[in-house]
């Protein structure tokens, strides 16, 4: 069971006591990401995440790595569009030492310009790597369409020219503005009691984190729409289709998850069975639902050869029309429920997964993550709710479509037009 305590300065502590584990995972969740960046600072959330471990007033980057590994810990960080997370996992007997170290890093890093110059080259290579990955390009291109007009459309890594000019002062100003107590959730999961988790935060975080309030504004809800292509010399075609759907923690999340599983997540799903197993048109096809504070996307992703593109699009469109008209069968829904339940229960056997879920949920909602509640919501989904969701207009709203592949594969074709035409 996850417990929450909100401290006087606005910082939230989320913890879950799992005495059967001999480990502890801790994460600092900061509500900072590309969705809150201007054009000039796009990429600074990710840049800050990279340089956070590059030295403090008393420790070098090498010493930071040595200290964590001396304690048998693994540590890392990641950035998304609306959050940045710094975390570690260690054996329970070293939890306090590792927590003290991560707290020191988060609030005492110095962002030395020489270290920044080295790390910006690493990030530039990361950007180069993404530009060689057709699926990553496709995701970014779809976001630019789906969330057009808001900062959610920005890439997490940002443009290379921004990365090459960020300075230590830029990072310090950004941290001062965004890393405020009211914009931080500390999540601790494993063999640690809630009162001990709160005590660690009070001992190691409160003396360093100061006060202040974060003045960020979440992006407005948008419909998006349109088609964009990135023509590169990739043999395979990557195609992403996105529909505006429900935001994070919406009442229909459980229903959407059931629909997504049956339509395109599992190997028994309609899209996988038709396009891959029966027609042999694709290597991969799947659905993926992403949700943010005020926006959400129901996505369909197709990986195929250029010659199969038109037939694959038509098949997806036909299956979608069938879904809208007739919903799902009771057998499909029952299969989705047990698979989703299994996934959630498997997840609580991994303390990093629970740390991530509890920190993210507290950050977005201010409430404790409750896997049993989520399971009950999935188990309560009815065929009528599924039919209502499918016919609600989710799949009739503005369609966003991104194509990545050779230009010759779409010469004379209008993929978005083909898709829409085949859905009439």
Secondary structure, DSSP 8 states (H G I E B T S, - for coil): -EEEEE-TTS-EEEEEE-TT-SEEEEEEEE--SGGG--TTTTTHHHHHHHHTTSBBSS-BHHHHHHHHHHTT-EEEEEE-SS-EEEEEEEEGGGHHHHHHHHHHHHHHB---HHHHHHHHHHHHHHHHHHTT-HHHHHHHHHHHHHTTTSGGGS-SS--HHHHTT--HHHHHHHHHHH--GGGEEEEEEES--HHHHHHHHHHHTHHHH----------------EEEEEE---SEEEEEEEEE---TT-TTHHHHHHHHIIIIISTTSHHIIIIIIIS--EEEEEEEEEE-SS-EEEEEEEEEEGGGHHHHHHHHHHHHHHHHHH---HHHHHHHHHHHHHHHHHHTTSHHHHHHHHHHHHHHHSS---HHHHHHHHHT--HHHHHHHHTTTGGGS-EEEEEEE-GGGGTT--HHHHHHHHH-
